[in-house]
């Protein structure tokens, strides 16, 4: 059962939709050469994902940061080009490219010199659940689960 003790004392979240207008998300500015992150949604109890708009406006003054956290992450490059480091590997990402990965490994952007970058980062806070339909008398094997790598 996916219930924590805090759920019994938290107010019910009866919202089904939230509209956030362009530029109106909660901004997190990192003054020491870091990216600007804008939360595109907020205020839901126990969210399953967290979409962020990430902008590296001054790539020449950017100080690389690398992260690791539970869950999965999807990166979609909206503007510019960058290298994205993941678990010691580097991936060349261009506008329109996406990268999906297990976020528990160290990862982070490396913008190209002089190249402003904007990307959507969707943090999936819980691993995807496999849905499996079996006929009576059948047993599941690990190959049946279809869990994303």
Secondary structure as UniProt FT lines:
FT   HELIX           5..8
FT   TURN            22..23
FT   STRAND          26..29
FT   TURN            31..33
FT   STRAND          36..39
FT   TURN            45..46
FT   STRAND          49..56
FT   HELIX           59..61
FT   STRAND          72..79
FT   STRAND          81..86
FT   TURN            87..88
FT   STRAND          89..94
FT   TURN            95..96
FT   STRAND          98..102
FT   TURN            103..104
FT   STRAND          107..111
FT   TURN            113..114
FT   STRAND          117..124
FT   TURN            136..137
FT   HELIX           142..145
//
